[in-house]
Amino acid sequence: MGRTMGAARKAVYAATAVCALLLAGCGGKAGSGAAHASASSPGGRSGGSHAAPADDTRTLPGVGPRLTAQVPATARQALVVYGANPDHSKSTVTLFTRSGGVWHRGPSWPSHNAIHGWTLQHHEGDLKSPIGVFTLHDAGGLLPDPGSRLPYHQSTAFTTPASWPKSYHHDFDYVIAIDYNRVVGTSPSDPTRPLGQSRGGGIWIHLDHGVGTSACVTVSKDALRYLLNTLQPSAHPVVVMGDTAHLAA
């Protein structure tokens, strides 16, 4: 069992390292386009031991005052990633829509974040996801546009290396770029990092392969298609992400 787990962990490390270096899509640190990056508040509905939030609230359930203040007043769609633990890769993603000053809870999906959990001081290669509030502007993938409302960039640049485990081969069929040390308005595969390489980048929402990532957030294919069909520029969508303890701080 130990040898099997060790092999699996090596596969994760190898794949995520290649992902960050070759595809610029599964690793990184703070960056441009972020609504803000900082601590936030706990709580939230993640299907585990976390209490389900009220359906309709003036603030995002489980998100404390620090990150609440960083959600743009113009945002009418918010994807909240509730990490189960600061050091774990399991999380839950919930979509909220705001109207009349009230956030209405939408669907939730199981997800994964970075294999080493979360951080407020993210840097290249730390295998942690950044805590913060980030805008969402661009999408893309290896497959044709499934009806994305966000600008969609189809490209072979999203092809995963043949050497990756088979379960990873469809990771980038569809992706949504998290605006974190990237140039907004370009393909998620654009490797440009305005704040420098050491700050990381290429952090996406992409398809789940059953284990943690190097920094990205993952959901099922059906969930990602739903998000692509639902998130729209006119609603100024954001992602609020972190473990529940930091989200609630």
C-alpha positions in Angstrom: 0.0 0.0 0.0 2.8 2.4 0.9 4.6 1.7 -2.3 1.5 2.2 -4.3 0.8 5.6 -2.6 4.4 6.6 -3.1 4.2 5.8 -6.8 0.9 7.7 -7.1 2.4 10.8 -5.4 5.4 10.6 -7.7 3.1 10.6 -10.7 1.3 13.6 -9.4 4.5 15.5 -8.8 5.8 14.6 -12.3 2.6 15.5 -14.1 2.0 18.8 -12.3 5.6 19.8 -12.8 5.4 19.2 -16.6 2.0 21.0 -16.5 3.4 24.2 -15.0 6.5 24.2 -17.2 5.1 23.2 -20.6 1.5 24.2 -20.6 1.6 27.0 -18.0 -1.6 25.6 -16.7 -1.5 24.0 -13.2 0.8 26.0 -11.1 1.7 29.4 -10.0 1.5 32.4 -7.6 -0.1 35.7 -7.2 -0.7 37.9 -10.2 -2.4 40.5 -12.2 -6.1 40.4 -12.7 -6.6 39.4 -9.1 -9.5 41.2 -7.5 -7.2 40.7 -4.5 -5.3 37.9 -2.8 -5.5 37.6 0.9 -7.1 35.6 3.8 -10.8 35.1 3.9 -13.5 33.3 5.9 -14.5 29.7 6.9 -17.7 27.9 6.5 -19.5 26.9 3.4 -21.2 23.9 2.0 -18.7 21.2 1.0 -20.6 18.1 1.6 -18.3 16.9 4.4 -18.4 18.2 8.0 -19.1 21.8 6.9 -22.5 23.2 7.6 -24.6 24.2 4.7 -25.0 28.0 4.3 -28.3 29.7 3.9 -29.6 29.8 0.3 -29.9 33.6 0.2 -27.5 35.9 2.0 -26.1 39.5 1.8 -22.6 38.1 1.9 -21.1 34.9 0.4 -21.6 32.1 2.9 -18.4 31.1 4.8 -16.5 34.2 3.5 -15.4 36.6 6.2 -15.0 40.4 6.1 -11.5 40.5 4.6 -12.3 38.7 1.4 -15.9 40.0 1.3 -14.4 43.5 1.0 -12.4 42.3 -2.0 -15.3 41.0 -4.0 -16.0 43.8 -6.6 -19.3 45.5 -6.2 -20.0 44.8 -9.9 -19.6 41.0 -9.5 -22.9 39.2 -9.9 -21.4 35.7 -10.2 -19.0 34.1 -7.6 -17.5 30.7 -7.7 -16.5 29.9 -4.1 -13.9 27.1 -3.5 -14.2 25.8 0.0 -11.1 23.9 0.8 -11.6 21.1 3.4 -8.3 21.7 5.2 -5.3 24.1 4.9 -3.0 21.1 4.1 -5.3 18.9 2.0 -6.4 18.8 -1.7 -10.1 18.1 -1.3 -12.5 20.9 -1.7 -16.0 21.9 -2.9 -17.0 24.4 -5.5 -20.3 26.3 -5.2 -21.7 28.9 -7.7 -23.5 31.9 -6.3 -25.4 34.6 -8.2 -26.2 38.0 -6.8 -29.3 40.0 -7.5 -30.9 42.8 -5.5 -27.8 42.8 -3.2 -28.5 39.1 -2.2 -26.3 36.1 -3.1 -28.4 33.1 -4.2 -26.7 29.7 -3.9 -26.5 27.6 -7.1 -25.1 24.1 -7.7 -22.1 22.6 -5.9 -19.5 20.1 -7.1 -16.7 18.1 -5.4 -13.3 19.3 -6.5 -9.6 19.2 -5.8 -7.0 22.0 -5.2 -3.2 21.7 -4.9 -1.9 18.6 -3.2 -0.2 20.6 -0.4 -3.4 22.6 0.3 -3.5 26.4 0.5 -1.2 29.4 1.1 -1.3 33.2 1.5 2.3 33.4 0.3 2.2 31.4 -2.9 5.3 30.9 -5.1 6.3 28.8 -8.0 6.5 25.1 -7.3 5.1 25.2 -3.7 2.3 22.8 -4.7 -0.3 25.0 -3.0 -3.2 27.0 -4.2 -3.4 30.7 -3.5 -6.0 32.1 -1.1 -7.9 35.1 -2.5 -10.4 36.7 -4.8 -9.7 36.6 -8.5 -11.5 37.6 -11.6 -12.5 35.2 -14.4 -12.2 36.5 -18.0 -10.9 33.8 -20.3 -11.6 30.2 -21.1 -10.2 27.7 -23.6 -9.3 24.1 -24.2 -8.3 21.3 -26.5 -11.9 20.6 -27.5 -14.1 23.0 -29.6 -16.1 25.7 -27.8 -19.0 24.0 -26.0 -21.0 27.2 -25.9 -18.8 29.3 -23.5 -20.0 32.8 -22.7 -16.5 33.8 -21.7 -14.1 34.3 -24.7 -12.9 30.8 -25.6 -9.5 29.9 -27.0 -9.3 26.5 -28.6 -5.7 25.3 -29.2 -3.5 22.3 -29.4 -1.4 24.1 -26.7 -3.8 22.4 -24.3 -2.6 18.9 -25.3 -1.2 16.9 -22.4 2.1 15.0 -22.8 1.7 11.4 -23.8 3.9 10.5 -20.9 1.4 11.6 -18.3 -0.8 9.0 -16.6 -3.8 8.1 -18.7 -6.2 9.7 -16.1 -4.6 13.1 -16.8 -5.0 13.1 -20.6 -8.2 15.0 -20.6 -7.3 17.6 -17.9 -7.3 20.5 -20.4 -10.2 19.6 -22.7 -11.8 22.6 -21.1 -10.3 25.2 -18.8 -11.2 28.6 -17.2 -8.2 30.8 -16.4 -8.0 32.3 -12.9 -6.7 35.8 -13.3 -3.6 35.3 -11.3 -0.3 36.7 -12.6 -1.6 36.6 -16.2 -2.6 38.9 -19.0 -6.3 39.3 -19.1 -7.8 38.9 -22.6 -5.4 36.3 -23.8 -5.6 32.5 -24.0 -5.2 30.7 -20.7 -2.2 29.0 -22.3 -0.3 32.3 -22.7 2.8 31.9 -20.5 3.3 35.7 -19.8 3.6 36.4 -16.1 3.6 40.2 -15.5 4.8 39.8 -11.9 7.6 37.5 -12.8 8.2 33.7 -13.1 9.0 33.2 -9.4 5.5 34.4 -8.5 4.0 31.4 -10.5 1.0 31.5 -12.8 -1.0 29.3 -15.2 -3.6 28.6 -12.5 -6.8 27.3 -14.0 -10.1 25.6 -13.3 -9.8 22.4 -15.3 -11.0 18.8 -15.4 -10.5 16.6 -12.4 -8.2 13.6 -12.5 -9.0 12.2 -9.0 -6.1 13.8 -7.0 -4.7 17.2 -6.2 -2.9 19.6 -8.6 0.1 21.9 -8.3 -2.1 24.9 -7.8 -5.2 24.6 -10.0 -8.8 23.8 -9.0 -10.5 20.9 -10.7 -14.1 19.8 -11.3 -15.9 17.2 -13.4 -16.4 17.6 -17.1 -20.1 18.2 -16.7 -19.5 20.8 -14.0 -17.0 22.7 -16.2 -19.3 22.6 -19.2 -22.0 24.1 -16.9 -19.7 26.8 -15.8 -18.6 27.7 -19.3 -22.3 27.9 -20.3 -23.2 30.0 -17.3 -20.4 32.4 -16.4 -20.7 35.6 -18.5 -18.6 38.7 -18.8 -21.5 41.0 -18.1 -21.8 39.5 -14.6 -18.1 40.2 -13.8 -17.5 36.7 -12.4 -15.0 36.0 -9.7 -13.6 33.0 -7.9 -13.2 33.2 -4.1 -10.9 30.4 -3.0 -9.2 29.0 0.1 -9.5 26.6 3.0 -12.6 27.2 5.1 -10.6 28.4 8.1 -8.9 31.1 6.1 -12.0 32.0 4.2 -13.8 32.7 7.4 -11.0 34.7 9.0 
